[in-house]
């Protein structure tokens, strides 16, 4: 709820006309009409004068605006998640446009940009701008490591983020989730997928020494069916980075039978 909406609601609850609403204040009826019609902004001093004249509690008025705004942001966050998983490009773009009206929703705005970029296969074109925003955001907020949706988006954006900064983020994840078997299965799968995507980036940069610890992480995942693919990908990158042609052939043979679509996107096949 905007300030204008809240003012209109207060006036209607008091059963006042616009003329009666501004009675006893320095605000003209025409000016107030423009405020309610969203033609002009209301100045802070005029707002407080109005609230005081109509005996409206400032704290309650402010709380109504904040609560409504929080609910709106929560709803937009839910819609963005829905758009990402569905996937629904049109909905993602609509949410992104609506979030532009909020001055204090940076995390959601960045997430929306990432979602739209991922769904429209436009990551390369937006790489520089998105990378700068991501760096600024992640340097200030560590809660992203516990956010399932943000982690999945990051997993799909490893080729967008600046390589050196991405290395810092991945190392933080590696430290946080070093005892991965203590986390829920969904989290284990999510972190495994992120490191598989990151290893592709490391291959592009021929960063052999950096790859070792992420390969080890994948190979040491719990031996359960749901994590078999991530463990196989660990074996695959082990063979690729360290030139084990026999292991590479064996791993590719299994991957081609199980997930042929994934094999087509691998760096060596």
Beta strands, then each sheet from edge to edge (+ up, - down):
end
